[in-house]
């Protein structure tokens, strides 16, 4: 059974993991692409919603791993010009091996001084 190239998340795949010869790799991006402009010094929280009980999250900025950013959310307490960039999250699952879900990018392109 091939359910690849759809919009399934781990909540859809986990219950079906025991089906023999199921193929689920390569799913659509999660969420929606966004461009965010926020005042310098403000805080911001990125969030991605992916169903499933055995998910592992890793946030990236400009395709580089953000250390300790392993939750469905990633917060920046005080934004600065260095905070500008493209953020996205990669989600894996300990039950549905062989699939990584990727979020659409969130572009934090420029910040305005207060």
C-alpha positions in Angstrom: 0.0 0.0 0.0 1.5 3.3 -1.1 0.3 6.5 0.7 3.4 8.6 -0.2 3.2 12.1 -1.7 0.1 13.1 0.3 -0.6 15.3 3.3 -0.4 12.6 6.0 1.3 13.3 9.3 2.4 10.9 11.9 -1.1 10.8 13.5 -2.3 9.2 10.3 0.6 6.9 9.8 1.2 5.5 13.3 -2.0 3.5 13.5 -1.2 1.9 10.2 2.4 1.1 10.7 1.7 -2.7 11.1 0.3 -3.0 7.5 2.7 -5.1 5.5 4.5 -3.3 2.7 3.1 0.1 3.5 5.0 2.9 1.9 4.6 6.4 3.4 7.8 8.3 2.8 7.7 11.7 1.2 4.8 13.7 2.4 3.8 17.4 1.7 5.3 20.2 3.7 3.6 21.1 7.0 1.9 24.4 7.8 2.2 27.4 5.5 5.0 29.6 4.4 5.1 32.9 6.3 7.0 36.2 6.3 7.2 37.8 9.7 8.4 41.4 10.6 8.7 42.1 14.3 10.1 45.0 16.3 13.7 44.6 17.5 13.7 43.6 21.1 10.4 41.9 21.0 9.9 38.1 21.5 8.5 35.6 19.1 7.6 32.0 19.2 7.6 29.7 16.1 5.2 26.8 16.2 4.5 23.8 14.1 1.6 21.4 14.7 2.1 17.7 13.7 -0.1 15.0 15.1 1.4 11.8 16.5 2.6 10.5 19.8 6.2 9.6 19.1 7.5 12.8 17.4 10.9 14.3 17.5 11.4 17.9 16.5 14.5 19.9 15.4 14.4 23.5 14.4 16.8 25.0 11.9 17.8 28.6 10.9 19.2 29.0 7.4 19.5 25.2 7.2 21.7 25.0 10.3 20.6 23.1 13.4 19.5 25.3 16.3 21.0 23.7 19.5 18.4 22.6 22.0 15.4 23.6 19.8 13.7 20.2 19.9 10.1 21.0 20.7 7.1 21.9 18.5 7.8 25.5 19.3 10.9 27.6 19.3 11.1 30.9 21.1 13.4 33.9 20.8 13.1 36.1 23.8 14.7 39.2 22.4 14.9 39.6 18.7 17.8 41.4 17.1 19.1 41.8 13.5 21.0 38.5 14.0 17.6 36.8 14.4 16.7 37.5 10.8 16.7 34.4 8.6 14.7 31.4 7.4 13.4 29.0 10.1 11.9 25.6 9.6 11.3 22.4 11.6 12.2 18.8 10.7 10.0 16.2 12.4 10.8 12.5 12.7 8.9 9.8 14.5 10.3 6.8 16.5 7.5 4.5 15.2 7.2 5.6 11.6 10.9 5.3 10.6 12.1 6.5 7.3 10.0 9.6 7.1 10.9 13.2 7.9 8.2 15.8 7.8 9.4 19.3 6.9 7.6 22.6 7.8 7.2 25.4 5.3 9.8 28.1 6.0 9.1 31.0 8.2 11.0 34.0 6.9 12.1 36.5 9.6 13.6 38.8 7.0 13.9 42.2 8.6 13.3 43.8 12.0 12.2 47.3 12.7 13.8 49.2 15.6 11.5 50.4 18.3 
